[in-house]
Amino acid sequence: MTSLLASAAAASLLFAAQGTPQQQGQQPAPQPPQLSLQQKTGLRCGVAFAITAQGQQAGDPAALAYPAMDPRGKEFFVRFMAGLMEDPRFSRDYVTGLAMRETQDLTRGGPDALAAVMPACLQLLDLSGV
């Protein structure tokens, strides 16, 4: 038992002396590119419009309280997502993942989360010219 403990202690000292991969000259994994504030806002609003459009299509009274999202809200979402995917910093999978996370965040928050973002998003939709 003592020799097992001594072996484990020796192994841990050996690994500690070798250092982490970063200490051995390896570079850390690159961080994914960050969205600008404008891109984050557009993404959040595009997803909010898509959720609202889906709710309107299903006859959800809360979604029907907003202006019709078909076609303007849907077009905003499509154009915005296409713009992100055309940015050479972002892969299609990365953009899709961002949209999925945003969808989860807004749906997890329930109707209150959507109600909190829709007034500003509707203004953005008007300003977008779509």
LONU-999268 format. One record per residue (C-alpha): residue number from 0; x, y, z. Coordinates in steps of 0.2 Angstrom, whole numbers, plus 2048, in hexadecimal, padded with zeros to 3 digits. Layout:
# LONU-999268
REC resi  xx  yy  zz
REC  NUM   X   Y   Z
...
END
This chain:
# LONU-999268
REC resi  xx  yy  zz
REC    0 800 800 800
REC    1 80E 80C 804
REC    2 817 809 7F4
REC    3 806 80C 7EB
REC    4 805 81D 7F3
REC    5 817 821 7F0
REC    6 815 81D 7DD
REC    7 805 828 7DC
REC    8 80E 836 7E5
REC    9 81D 834 7D9
REC   10 812 834 7CA
REC   11 809 844 7CF
REC   12 819 84C 7D2
REC   13 81F 847 7C1
REC   14 810 84D 7B8
REC   15 811 85E 7C2
REC   16 823 860 7BD
REC   17 81E 85D 7AB
REC   18 812 86B 7AB
REC   19 802 86E 7A2
REC   20 801 86E 78F
REC   21 801 881 78F
REC   22 811 881 799
REC   23 819 875 78D
REC   24 818 882 77E
REC   25 807 87C 777
REC   26 7FA 88A 773
REC   27 7E9 889 77C
REC   28 7DA 886 771
REC   29 7D5 896 768
REC   30 7C6 89E 76F
REC   31 7B6 89F 763
REC   32 7B3 8B0 75B
REC   33 7A8 8BB 765
REC   34 799 8C4 75E
REC   35 798 8D7 75F
REC   36 78A 8DF 769
REC   37 781 8E2 759
REC   38 782 8D0 753
REC   39 77D 8CA 765
REC   40 76E 8D5 764
REC   41 769 8D0 752
REC   42 76B 8BE 757
REC   43 760 8BF 766
REC   44 753 8C9 75D
REC   45 753 8BD 74E
REC   46 750 8AE 759
REC   47 743 8B8 763
REC   48 73A 8BB 752
REC   49 73B 8A9 74D
REC   50 734 8A3 75E
REC   51 726 8B0 75C
REC   52 722 8AA 74A
REC   53 722 898 750
REC   54 716 89D 75E
REC   55 70B 8A7 753
REC   56 70A 899 746
REC   57 705 88D 755
REC   58 6F7 89A 75B
REC   59 700 89E 76B
REC   60 6F7 8AD 772
REC   61 707 8B5 779
REC   62 70F 8B4 768
REC   63 700 8BB 75F
REC   64 700 8CA 76A
REC   65 710 8D0 760
REC   66 70F 8D6 74E
REC   67 710 8C8 741
REC   68 721 8C1 73F
REC   69 71E 8BA 72E
REC   70 726 8C0 723
REC   71 730 8CE 72B
REC   72 736 8C5 73B
REC   73 73A 8B6 731
REC   74 743 8BF 724
REC   75 74D 8C9 731
REC   76 753 8B8 739
REC   77 758 8B1 728
REC   78 762 8C0 723
REC   79 76A 8C2 733
REC   80 76F 8B0 734
REC   81 775 8B0 722
REC   82 780 8BF 726
REC   83 788 8B7 735
REC   84 78B 8A7 72B
REC   85 794 8B1 71E
REC   86 7A0 8B9 72A
REC   87 7B0 8AF 728
REC   88 7B3 8AF 73B
REC   89 7A4 8A4 73E
REC   90 7A0 893 738
REC   91 78F 88D 733
REC   92 78F 881 742
REC   93 795 88F 74E
REC   94 787 89A 748
REC   95 77A 88C 74A
REC   96 780 888 75B
REC   97 77E 89B 760
REC   98 76C 89B 75A
REC   99 768 88B 763
REC  100 76F 892 773
REC  101 766 8A2 771
REC  102 756 898 76E
REC  103 758 88E 77E
REC  104 75C 89E 788
REC  105 74C 8A7 782
REC  106 741 897 783
REC  107 748 893 794
REC  108 743 8A4 79A
REC  109 731 8A1 795
REC  110 725 8AF 78F
REC  111 72D 8BC 79A
REC  112 73E 8BA 792
REC  113 736 8BD 780
REC  114 72C 8CB 787
REC  115 73B 8D3 78D
REC  116 744 8D4 77D
REC  117 736 8D6 770
REC  118 733 8E9 772
REC  119 746 8ED 76E
REC  120 746 8DF 761
REC  121 736 8E6 758
REC  122 73F 8F7 757
REC  123 74E 8EF 750
REC  124 743 8E6 743
REC  125 73B 8F7 73E
REC  126 74D 8FF 73C
REC  127 753 8F0 732
REC  128 748 8F4 723
REC  129 743 8E2 721
END
